[in-house]
Amino acid sequence: MAHRPIRLFGDPVLRMPADPVTVFDQRLRTIVADLLDTVDAPGHAGVAAPQIGIGVRAFSYNVDGEIGYVINPEVVELSEKPQDGVEACLSLPGLGFDTRRAQHAVVRGVDVDNEPVTVSGSGLMA
């Protein structure tokens, strides 16, 4: 579909709560395709729909060669063991901050057909 430009800090769509997806149609398939095309660019580990100007709960990921997406994600598990590292955000170019986060995480949501999806990972994927 299309590699979409990343919205930057100050864009109003980044300040609004994202809406849950309730309609599973061709428009949603286009949004997901655009998320996948956008996250496939070098240096992109994750892209949320608001970052491409669409205020819905969906994100794509590209970590260690694994590319995918989740619609209506919910974090359902976080390990107690933390990891420390620099976190960055495409909407804040050039900035990175030391961050403590879970070493392992599990997210549940759905795909474009409203079928259940579970994604788990450790390290950067968490």
JOCORTA-V98561 format. One record per residue. PHI is phi in degrees with one decimal (* if undefined). NEAR is the number of other ideal C-beta (glycine too) atoms within 8 Angstrom. Layout:
# JOCORTA-V98561
PHI_NEAR + PHI_NEAR
This chain:
# JOCORTA-V98561
*_6 + -151.4_7 + -79.0_7 + -97.3_9 + -67.0_4 + -83.6_10 + -73.2_11 + -103.9_8 + -45.0_6 + 106.2_4 + -68.6_10 + -56.8_5 + -63.1_10 + -78.1_11 + -99.6_5 + -96.3_8 + -61.5_4 + -76.0_11 + -82.0_7 + -65.6_7 + -79.5_12 + -123.1_3 + -116.5_6 + -108.8_7 + -134.7_6 + -64.3_5 + -59.3_7 + -63.2_13 + -60.5_9 + -67.8_9 + -59.3_12 + -63.6_13 + -60.1_10 + -65.6_13 + -60.6_15 + -66.9_12 + -64.6_11 + -70.9_15 + -73.8_14 + -77.8_9 + -74.7_7 + -55.4_3 + 84.0_4 + -102.2_11 + -96.0_8 + -160.8_10 + -138.9_13 + -95.9_8 + -52.9_14 + -59.6_13 + -69.3_11 + -111.3_13 + 89.9_8 + -122.1_9 + -83.7_9 + -124.8_12 + -83.4_10 + -156.4_18 + -147.8_11 + -120.9_14 + -137.5_13 + -147.6_10 + -130.2_10 + 52.4_5 + 81.2_4 + -97.6_8 + -116.0_9 + -166.4_7 + -154.6_11 + -142.9_14 + -105.9_15 + 52.3_10 + -69.7_11 + -137.8_7 + -74.1_8 + -113.8_6 + -156.1_8 + -134.9_9 + -70.7_10 + -78.1_5 + -71.7_7 + -89.9_8 + -132.4_10 + -115.6_6 + -179.7_7 + -84.8_7 + -109.6_9 + -132.6_8 + -138.3_6 + -60.5_9 + -81.0_11 + -126.8_9 + -58.9_6 + 83.5_3 + -111.2_7 + -147.4_5 + -136.7_7 + -61.9_7 + -140.2_8 + -104.2_6 + -147.5_9 + -64.8_11 + -74.2_10 + -138.5_12 + -144.2_12 + -129.9_11 + -122.7_12 + -118.4_11 + -169.3_12 + -137.7_11 + -101.7_10 + -66.5_8 + -99.3_6 + 64.2_6 + -96.6_6 + -60.3_6 + -135.1_10 + -127.6_7 + -125.1_11 + -130.9_9 + -169.8_10 + -124.0_7 + 64.8_7 + -58.5_7 + -63.6_11 + -66.9_13
